[in-house]
């Protein structure tokens, strides 16, 4: 028996593809349906946060990023995106806190250092 493997066997791949192709409305709907089945999937929550980040829905993006960080408190990509959202919202103290968490794990992280530099010059 031949097993067919496609996007539907890997729903997060399908979600990423929808985002990559700019099909944001469909991606939100599909992502929310996946979230109902997998509410603690940190990869899925990260993708959803990134999707809302792209859509410039800062509050919803932060909600997803915070949920990822409840599962993995030192996820560097999530901390960096969260810091960028807080900079956008002019919530600099929280952005600095996120950057410092990244630097606790990776002292040489240039993106965290660049965000902190942007904050200092604003």
C-alpha angles and dihedrals in degrees: 000000000000115000115214114215118194143142092293091060088056106041095179088057089054090049092050090048091053090050093045090051093049095247091140101157092051090044092054092049094045093044092051090051089052091047091057088059096038110028094162100045102124093196091054092046090050092051091049091048090050090049092054089044088058089048089052092239095141099177094051091044090052091050090057093043091051090052091052089050091051086062098037111015095190102045098144098203091051093046091051094049089046090051091051091051091050091049088052089051090046090241092139099166092059091044090052090049091053092048092049090054089054091048090050087064100031112023091185097053103138096193092058090047091049092051091050090049091051089052092051092051095047 
